[in-house]
Amino acid sequence: MIYTIGRTAAYEKNFIDLPIVEKLGRTDDYPGGCVWKTREEAEKYCQGDYSVYGVDADWEKDTEASIVNNGCHDLLKTSKLIKLK
């Protein structure tokens, strides 16, 4: 598991409304969602009304260093989000 951050209200609503919640991976028009290897790393970027969530993906296979954001990697494939305790 790897980690991402998201706007708490929106993500929590998705967990209620949708059977499966996913983090968007790379597309032709999008570099992929921002992810971190550890929860602690993601928490460093989590401010205000954002929370940390798990992503069911492999750091080595499913991410690539971001050319836009030095603090994270880009998610290469759309992956299931996991609500953390």
N, CA, C and O of each residue as an XYZ file, in Angstrom:
340
protein
N       0.836     -1.173      0.000
C       0.000      0.000      0.000
C       0.883      1.239      0.000
O       1.933      1.292      0.640
N       0.405      2.242     -0.753
C       1.044      3.551     -0.759
C      -0.011      4.567     -0.316
O      -1.115      4.172      0.060
N       0.300      5.851     -0.352
C      -0.581      6.840      0.289
C      -0.785      8.073     -0.576
O       0.071      8.439     -1.382
N      -1.936      8.702     -0.389
C      -2.266      9.941     -1.076
C      -2.988     10.857     -0.106
O      -3.333     10.452      1.004
N      -3.214     12.081     -0.526
C      -4.036     12.995      0.264
C      -5.204     13.444     -0.606
O      -5.114     13.482     -1.833
N      -6.298     13.782      0.062
C      -7.468     14.255     -0.658
C      -8.326     15.126      0.227
O      -8.257     15.049      1.454
N      -9.138     15.958     -0.406
C     -10.060     16.824      0.333
C     -11.033     15.931      1.107
O     -11.808     15.183      0.512
N     -10.983     16.018      2.428
C     -11.710     15.099      3.306
C     -13.190     15.017      2.964
O     -13.716     13.915      2.810
N     -13.873     16.139      2.843
C     -15.321     16.117      2.598
C     -15.657     15.372      1.305
O     -16.595     14.575      1.279
N     -14.915     15.619      0.252
C     -15.185     14.975     -1.034
C     -14.889     13.477     -0.978
O     -15.687     12.667     -1.450
N     -13.748     13.109     -0.405
C     -13.383     11.695     -0.353
C     -14.334     10.913      0.541
O     -14.743      9.806      0.191
N     -14.689     11.473      1.686
C     -15.597     10.770      2.600
C     -16.978     10.595      1.963
O     -17.627      9.569      2.169
N     -17.430     11.583      1.195
C     -18.704     11.456      0.485
C     -18.613     10.332     -0.542
O     -19.556      9.555     -0.696
N     -17.493     10.243     -1.240
C     -17.319      9.161     -2.206
C     -17.362      7.795     -1.532
O     -17.928      6.854     -2.090
N     -16.778      7.666     -0.347
C     -16.808      6.386      0.365
C     -18.234      5.998      0.747
O     -18.539      4.811      0.861
N     -19.105      6.979      0.944
C     -20.513      6.702      1.260
C     -21.305      6.396     -0.010
O     -22.119      5.473     -0.035
N     -21.063      7.171     -1.055
C     -21.890      7.108     -2.259
C     -21.483      6.039     -3.277
O     -22.329      5.561     -4.033
N     -20.230      5.665     -3.308
C     -19.732      4.777     -4.356
C     -19.329      3.413     -3.814
O     -18.813      3.324     -2.700
N     -19.554      2.349     -4.581
C     -19.145      1.019     -4.108
C     -17.621      0.855     -4.084
O     -17.084      0.143     -3.236
N     -16.933      1.513     -5.013
C     -15.469      1.475     -5.071
C     -14.984      2.897     -5.314
O     -15.479      3.585     -6.207
N     -14.014      3.332     -4.516
C     -13.437      4.663     -4.674
C     -12.017      4.473     -5.189
O     -11.259      3.662     -4.656
N     -11.661      5.226     -6.230
C     -10.365      5.045     -6.857
C      -9.614      6.366     -6.988
O     -10.211      7.440     -7.057
N      -8.294      6.254     -7.020
C      -7.397      7.379     -7.302
C      -7.019      7.265     -8.769
O      -6.573      6.211     -9.222
N      -7.197      8.343     -9.502
C      -6.945      8.328    -10.938
C      -5.459      8.198    -11.244
O      -4.624      8.919    -10.697
N      -5.160      7.273    -12.119
C      -3.795      7.086    -12.592
C      -3.533      7.916    -13.834
O      -4.359      8.740    -14.228
N      -2.394      7.697    -14.442
C      -1.966      8.466    -15.620
C      -2.912      8.236    -16.801
O      -3.343      7.116    -17.076
N      -3.215      9.337    -17.483
C      -3.973      9.301    -18.736
C      -3.216     10.162    -19.742
O      -2.164     10.717    -19.424
N      -3.748     10.271    -20.939
C      -3.107     11.113    -21.956
C      -3.053     12.569    -21.520
O      -2.136     13.299    -21.897
N      -4.051     13.002    -20.711
C      -4.156     14.402    -20.314
C      -3.791     14.681    -18.859
O      -3.864     15.825    -18.410
N      -3.399     13.647    -18.123
C      -3.182     13.792    -16.680
C      -1.986     12.945    -16.266
O      -1.907     11.776    -16.644
N      -1.045     13.509    -15.493
C       0.163     12.750    -15.141
C      -0.060     11.634    -14.130
O       0.811     10.785    -13.944
N      -1.220     11.627    -13.474
C      -1.518     10.636    -12.442
C      -1.579     11.298    -11.087
O      -0.895     12.292    -10.844
N      -2.397     10.751    -10.197
C      -2.550     11.306     -8.857
C      -1.236     11.301     -8.096
O      -0.361     10.471     -8.342
N      -1.113     12.228     -7.180
C       0.091     12.372     -6.368
C       0.057     11.356     -5.219
O      -0.911     11.302     -4.460
N       1.116     10.555     -5.100
C       1.197      9.524     -4.059
C       2.562      9.548     -3.384
O       3.548     10.027     -3.944
N       2.590      9.012     -2.154
C       3.815      8.914     -1.372
C       4.013      7.477     -0.924
O       3.061      6.701     -0.840
N       5.253      7.138     -0.641
C       5.592      5.775     -0.246
C       5.101      5.438      1.162
O       4.682      4.309      1.416
N       5.150      6.407      2.079
C       4.742      6.144      3.460
C       3.655      7.113      3.899
O       3.507      8.203      3.347
N       2.918      6.696      4.881
C       1.882      7.553      5.453
C       2.504      8.822      6.039
O       1.951      9.914      5.906
N       3.636      8.667      6.675
C       4.317      9.808      7.291
C       4.708     10.856      6.256
O       4.586     12.055      6.509
N       5.175     10.411      5.096
C       5.529     11.350      4.029
C       4.291     12.089      3.534
O       4.337     13.303      3.333
N       3.198     11.381      3.339
C       1.956     12.016      2.882
C       1.450     13.016      3.913
O       0.962     14.088      3.557
N       1.568     12.665      5.187
C       1.088     13.551      6.254
C       1.811     14.895      6.256
O       1.236     15.900      6.676
N       3.052     14.931      5.796
C       3.812     16.182      5.723
C       3.162     17.183      4.766
O       3.323     18.392      4.928
N       2.426     16.679      3.767
C       1.788     17.529      2.761
C       0.296     17.731      3.025
O      -0.386     18.433      2.278
N      -0.195     17.121      4.075
C      -1.616     17.148      4.390
C      -1.925     18.332      5.298
O      -1.477     18.376      6.444
N      -2.690     19.289      4.785
C      -3.012     20.485      5.555
C      -4.510     20.766      5.495
O      -5.217     20.244      4.634
N      -4.973     21.581      6.404
C      -6.347     22.079      6.379
C      -7.384     20.987      6.292
O      -7.436     20.094      7.138
N      -8.210     21.061      5.264
C      -9.328     20.125      5.134
C      -8.986     18.904      4.280
O      -9.853     18.359      3.595
N      -7.730     18.479      4.322
C      -7.279     17.282      3.614
C      -6.951     16.173      4.609
O      -6.608     16.433      5.762
N      -7.064     14.925      4.136
C      -6.721     13.752      4.945
C      -5.872     12.801      4.114
O      -5.822     12.910      2.889
N      -5.206     11.869      4.785
C      -4.393     10.851      4.122
C      -5.237      9.601      3.911
O      -5.999      9.194      4.789
N      -5.091      9.001      2.740
C      -5.792      7.768      2.381
C      -4.794      6.777      1.805
O      -3.774      7.164      1.234
N      -5.099      5.490      1.964
C      -4.279      4.458      1.367
C      -4.636      4.267     -0.098
O      -5.757      4.551     -0.520
N      -3.677      3.785     -0.860
C      -3.886      3.461     -2.271
C      -3.373      2.039     -2.484
O      -2.228      1.725     -2.158
N      -4.229      1.189     -3.029
C      -3.871     -0.209     -3.247
C      -3.018     -0.315     -4.514
O      -3.497     -0.700     -5.580
N      -1.741      0.040     -4.361
C      -0.810      0.031     -5.492
C       0.597     -0.224     -4.965
O       0.859     -0.114     -3.767
N       1.481     -0.561     -5.871
C       2.869     -0.875     -5.543
C       3.768      0.308     -5.902
O       3.741      0.796     -7.031
N       4.555      0.760     -4.943
C       5.430      1.918     -5.144
C       6.377      1.720     -6.331
O       6.569      2.635     -7.132
N       6.962      0.540     -6.443
C       7.967      0.279     -7.487
C       7.347      0.101     -8.866
O       7.911      0.562     -9.858
N       6.202     -0.554     -8.944
C       5.599     -0.887    -10.241
C       4.599      0.154    -10.736
O       4.460      0.360    -11.942
N       3.911      0.800     -9.818
C       2.752      1.604    -10.189
C       2.944      3.109    -10.049
O       1.984      3.866    -10.192
N       4.173      3.558     -9.770
C       4.418      4.993     -9.649
C       5.686      5.384    -10.395
O       6.504      4.541    -10.764
N       5.820      6.669    -10.601
C       7.001      7.218    -11.257
C       7.255      8.599    -10.659
O       6.309      9.327    -10.360
N       8.508      8.958    -10.485
C       8.834     10.265     -9.919
C       8.123     11.369    -10.703
O       8.130     11.375    -11.934
N       7.519     12.286     -9.983
C       6.769     13.372    -10.599
C       7.712     14.430    -11.159
O       8.671     14.834    -10.500
N       7.430     14.869    -12.375
C       8.227     15.953    -12.944
C       7.627     17.305    -12.564
O       8.253     18.345    -12.772
N       6.417     17.292    -12.008
C       5.720     18.526    -11.633
C       5.883     18.837    -10.146
O       6.096     19.990     -9.771
N       5.784     17.811     -9.303
C       5.790     17.999     -7.848
C       6.928     17.192     -7.246
O       6.890     15.962     -7.279
N       7.933     17.850     -6.701
C       9.105     17.157     -6.149
C       8.802     16.297     -4.932
O       9.596     15.419     -4.595
N       7.673     16.526     -4.262
C       7.397     15.797     -3.032
C       6.723     14.462     -3.214
O       6.605     13.706     -2.250
N       6.275     14.141     -4.415
C       5.506     12.907     -4.579
C       5.892     12.185     -5.860
O       6.718     12.656     -6.642
N       5.272     11.032     -6.048
C       5.346     10.299     -7.303
C       3.984     10.391     -7.971
O       2.984     10.668     -7.309
N       3.937     10.162     -9.282
C       2.676     10.100    -10.012
C       2.197      8.652    -10.042
O       2.989      7.732    -10.244
N       0.903      8.461     -9.841
C       0.287      7.139     -9.912
C       0.078      6.783    -11.381
O      -0.550      7.543    -12.119
N       0.595      5.645    -11.806
C       0.534      5.269    -13.214
C      -0.749      4.551    -13.604
O      -1.155      4.613    -14.765
N      -1.398      3.871    -12.664
C      -2.640      3.160    -12.983
C      -3.697      3.514    -11.941
O      -3.394      3.649    -10.756
N      -4.920      3.659    -12.390
C      -6.021      3.947    -11.480
C      -6.108      2.809    -10.471
O      -6.111      1.635    -10.842
N      -6.179      3.172     -9.178
C      -6.093      2.188     -8.104
C      -7.113      2.480     -7.016
O      -7.527      3.622     -6.816
N      -7.505      1.434     -6.326
C      -8.502      1.533     -5.258
C      -7.970      2.360     -4.076
O      -6.826      2.206     -3.650
N      -8.835      3.236     -3.567
C      -8.515      4.011     -2.358
C      -8.957      3.227     -1.132
O      -9.944      2.491     -1.169
N      -8.220      3.394     -0.059
C      -8.494      2.702      1.186
C      -8.639      3.732      2.291
O      -7.755      4.562      2.503
N      -9.767      3.671      2.997
C     -10.009      4.573      4.123
C      -9.175      4.093      5.305
O      -9.275      2.934      5.709
N      -8.367      4.968      5.851
C      -7.477      4.616      6.972
C      -8.138      4.923      8.301
O      -9.036      5.761      8.384
N      -7.689      4.241      9.330
C      -8.201      4.491     10.690
C      -7.299      5.441     11.413
O      -7.556      5.778     12.569
